[in-house]
């Protein structure tokens, strides 16, 4: 679980962007948005074991995905007054 929790995909994406000679501002923006997009997925990881025990794997997965999408929408609305636009 420790290895799976590492942001390997995000790190590889940033290295790839650097290799493609993307501007530092674009890489920084990617990192910033990755942070904001990860936050709404965290409750899903807490709820998934409980959901799986009650509804089975596939329903837990779909319900968790719905929770993540709902959390992202709520976060987008909450951050908008602070000038942070996720969409």
C-alpha positions, -999 to 999 in steps of 0.1 A, spaced: 0 0 0 29 23 7 43 20 -28 8 24 -43 3 56 -24 33 73 -39 24 97 -66 45 78 -92 22 87 -122 23 124 -113 61 123 -109 66 105 -142 43 130 -159 64 159 -145 96 143 -156 81 137 -191 70 173 -193 105 184 -184 120 160 -210 97 176 -236 111 210 -225 77 223 -213 79 257 -195 85 255 -158 52 274 -153 33 246 -170 49 219 -149 41 239 -117 5 244 -128 2 206 -134 15 199 -98 -8 225 -84 -39 211 -101 -28 175 -92 -30 186 -55 -65 200 -58 -78 170 -78 -64 145 -53 -82 160 -23 -117 150 -34 -106 114 -39 -94 108 -4 -128 102 12 -134 75 -14 -104 56 0 -117 58 35 -152 47 25 -143 20 1 -137 -8 26 -170 -1 43 -188 1 9 -172 -31 -3 -183 -50 28 -219 -39 22 -223 -37 -15 -195 -57 -31 -165 -46 -51 -181 -32 -82 -208 -12 -65 -182 1 -40 -160 12 -69 -189 30 -87 -201 46 -55 -166 57 -47 -162 72 -81 -195 91 -76 -182 103 -43 -150 115 -59 -169 133 -87 -193 149 -62 -164 159 -40 -146 175 -70 -177 195 -79 -181 207 -43 -144 216 -41 -147 235 -73 -176 256 -60 -159 261 -27 -126 273 -42 -141 296 -68 -145 326 -44 -107 323 -38 -99 326 -75 -91 290 -80 -109 275 -110 -107 238 -114 -127 237 -146 
